[in-house]
Amino acid sequence: MNKNFIFFIIACSLFILSIITVNVAPIISKADSIITVDNRDVSFFEGWGNANCKKLDDDYKFKRDIRKYYDEENKKPEEDQVKRIISECKNHKIMYSLEYAALILDVSLGFICTFLGLIHYLEPGKPFEKNSGLIGLISGIVVAVLTVVYVAFSANIFSNEPIRYIKKLYSNKASLHYNGVDKYIYDYDEEKAVNDDLDTPFIKYKDLGKKQYNYDSEIFQSSKDSKSEYYHCHFNFETSFPTAIPVKYTIEANDHECIYLWNDKNFDNTSINNKFLYDRWLTSIILSVLIAVCGIGLVIFGFLLFTGSNNSEPSPSTIPA
């Protein structure tokens, strides 16, 4: 197959994928990048680009130095969490900048290479094919490197960073489950949450697509069914939740035993914004990987055009006497 045609197809794919990614990328399209917290829509990317991470770092260092005078050996979980928050702040700023820089460059370079590939495929650009190959080679390197770095930061935040506003729930939206022995437990290691990692109770961005953090029709219908467990075992944990839970909590009115206990505010969520953000973010990561592959393709075929094209200057044998 003609290498000019392949170069054109790769550049065109890069251009189209970049346009789609710009429209679904979580930060660039931040007007729609919202999640639901306590039945309120919150934009998680607002302030990521201008956060003052240096101030957080200075505050931490000051408190750390003061603490040394009276608590030199005791390393508290709070200190580790502050370090993570500072690191996350820096990662947010990098991802914010990279998303704009990488995707806008991807669109621009994709358009330029698509245009060059088209005119070479149609052959009017044959005399400067060598220069176009060099442009494609350089563009491919820029696209591949920037996009891979962007994907690395985006995927790391998406997979590993906790959302410190949303606590983990069971798949049926319950906050607590009876362990069958002596108490109700959360869907996380409570001892670790208290003594080792304060972020343990919270979900990560990758969990936003799960049904317990979005509107779920089946669960909602069960809340209206007087025979369902939820109907009898839900509480407002802030006002009406019992202060001391027996071995197994029983509703006195009908002697209904509660295997699960639900927090009312978790059932107030009638939005699918969390799933919407999850889908957009995951899609942007997948598309960005494909963009990086297209960048590598531009490097290969740009190099082939650069090294394989004929010199545009006429050879001595063709110069008229």
N, C-alpha and C positions, 0 to 999 in steps of 0.2 A: 504494500500500500504506500502511496505517496507520502513522504515524510512531512511535506507542507500541509497536506490534508490532516494528518494526525496532530500536528502542531496546532492547527486551527480548531480541531475538535476539543483538544485539551484546554486551550485558552478559552473557548466558548463555554465549556463546562465549568471552568474556574469562575468565569464572569457570572454565570447564572447561579451557581451555588453561593457565591459571595453575596449577591443581591438577596437571595432567600434568607441567608444567615443574618444579614443586617436587620431584616424585618422580624426575626424571631429571637435575636440575641437578648439575653435578660437585662443588660445594662443600657444598651442603646435604645431599646424599646421600653424603658423603665416606666412609662406611663401605664403600661399594662402588667408590669412585673410586680404584682401585689400578692400578699398572702393574707389569710384571715387569722387574726389573733383576738380571742375573746369576742368573736362576732364583729370585729372591726377590721377594715381593710388597711393594711400597712405596707408601704413601699420599703422594701429591704435594701434597695440600692441607693436610696437618697443619702447623699453625704459621703459616699464611698470615694469619690474623686478628690474631695477637699478635707478629709478627716485629718485632724492634727495628731498624728501618731507620735511626734516628738514630744508633745506635752504629756501624753500618756506615759511615755518612757521616762521623762524627767520626774513625773509624780511617783512612779514606781521606784526609781533610784533613790529619791529623797526618803520615802517611807522605809525602804530597805535599809538605808544607812542609819536611820533613827532606831529601827528595830534591833540593830546589832548591839545597841547599848544594854538591852535588857532581855533579848531573846536570840542570842547569837547562834545557838545550835538547833533550835526547833524550827524545822522547815514546814511551814503550814501549807495546806492545799490551796488556800487563797492566793498565796504567792505564785504558785504554778499557774493558776487560772489567769492572773493578771498578765503573766508572761505570754500566755496563749492569746489573750485579747490584743496585746500589743502586736504580736506576730500576725494575727488575723487582720488587724488594721492595715499593716504594711502590705499584706497580700491583696487586700481589697483595693488599695490604691494602684498597685501594679496591674491587677486584673482590669480595673476601670480604664487605665491608660492603654493597656494592650488591646482591649476589645475595640476601642475606637481606632487605634493606630493600625492594628492588623487587618480588621475587616474593611476599613476604608481603603487601605492600600491594596487589599485583595481585589476590591471592586475596580479601582483605578487601573491597576496593572493588568487585571483580567480583560478590561475593555481595550487597553492599548494592544495587548498581545492578540486579542481576537481580531482587531482591525488589521494588524500586520499579517496574521495568518490568512485572513480572507484575501488580501491583495496578492499575497504570494501564491495562494492556491489558484487564483484567477490569472496569475502570471504577470500582471503589470509591474509587480515589484521585484521581478527577477534580478535586476541590476544591483539592488541593495539587500539581497537576501542574507549576506554575511553579517551586515549590521543588525538586521532584524534577529538573526540567530543569537547574536551577542546580547541584545535587549531581552530576548526570551530567557536566555541563560541567567542573566542577572536578576530579572524579575522572578524567575522560579526560585532562586536562592532566597530572595527577600521574603517571598510568600511562604515558602516551606518553613524557614527558620522562625519568623514572627508568629505564624499560625500555630506551630508546634508548641512554642513557649506559652502562647495564649491558652491553648488546650490544656497544657499541664497545670497552669494556675486555676483555670476554670473547673477542671475535673477534680482537682484536689479540694477546692472549697466545696464543691457540690457533694463530694463523697464523704468528707471528713469533718466539716465544720458544723458545730452544734448551733441550733436556733434557740437561744436562751429565753424564749417567750413561750415555747410550746413543749409541754411535758409529754413523755411517752404514754401511750394508751394501748390497751389491748385491742385486738382487731374488731371487737364489737363496741368500741368506744368507752368501755369500762375503765375506770381509774384503778380499781382494786379488785383482787381475786382471792377467794378463800383458798389457802394452801392445803386444805384437807387435814390439817393437824391442829394448829393453835392460833392462827391469825390471818388477817388479810394482807396481801402483799401487792406492791406496785410491779409494773412490767420492767423492772430494772433492779440491779444489785444495790439495795439500800445501804448496806455497809460500805460499799465502795463509794457511793455518792456522798457519804458523810465523812469518811476518813481518807479517801484517796483522790477521787476525781469529782469535783463539783459539777462537771458538765454531764455526768452519767445520766441524770434524769431527763435530759432533753433530746429531742429528735435532731436529725441532721437534714440538710436540704434534700438529700436523696429520698427521704421518707415522706416528703410532701405529697407524693402521688398515692399514698395508701388511703384506703377508704375511710379509716377512722379519723383522718384529718380533713375530710371533705364531707359534703352532703352525701348520705347513703339512704336510698329509698327504702331498702329492706329494714334498716335499723329505725328509720323514722316511723314506719308503719307499726313496728313493734311497740313504739312508745305510746301508740293510741290503743293498743290491745290490752284490756284489763286482765287478761290471762297471762301476759308476758312477764318475765322476771323484771325487766326494766321498769315496767309500770309501778312496781312495788318497791324497787330498790334504788331509786334515784334521789339525790339530795343536792341542796345548795351547800357545797362544802364549806363556804365561808360563814353561813348563818345557821343552817339547820342540821349540819352533819353531826352525828353523835360524838361527843368528846371521848368516850371510852367504848370501843367496839368489843362485844363479847366474842367468845370463841367462834360463834357463827351468829350473825345478826338476824333477828327474827322480827317481822312486822306483826305487832300484837293483834291488829284488827282481823287478820285472816291466817295467822300463824305461817306466813310465807317465809321460807328460808332463803337468804340471799347468798348465792355463790359469787356473784359479781356485784360491785357497788359502782354506780355511775354518778358523775358530777354533772349537775344540770347545765352548766355553761358549755360543756362539750357537746351537748345535744342541740344547743342553740345555733350551731354552725349549719347554715343552709346554703353555703356558697361552695363553688368548685374552683375558686381562685387558686387554692394551693395546688391542685392537680394541673391547672392551666400553666402556672409558673414552672412546675416540674417538667411538663411536656416541652415547653419552650426551651428550657435550659438544656435538657437532655438532647433535644433535636439540634440545638446550636453546637453542642460538643461533637455529635456525630457528623454533622455537615462540615464542621471545621477540620475534622480528620480527613474527610474527602477532599477538602480544599488543599490541605497540605500534600496529599497524594498528587493532586493536579499540579502543584508547585514543583514536585519532584519530576513529574512528566515534562514540564516546561524546561527544566534544567537539562534533561536528557536530549529532548528533541531540539532545544535551542542550541545545544552543543553540536548536535549532528548537522544542523543548518550552518552553523558558524564554521565548522571544519570541512563540510562537504560541498559548500557552494563554490562556484567558479568565480575567479577574480573578475570584477566588473570592468577592468581596463582591458582593451583589446590586446591580444598577443602580438608580438613583433611580426609574425607571418601574415597577419591580417591587415597590417598597416600598408596602405597604398604607396607605391613608389612615387 
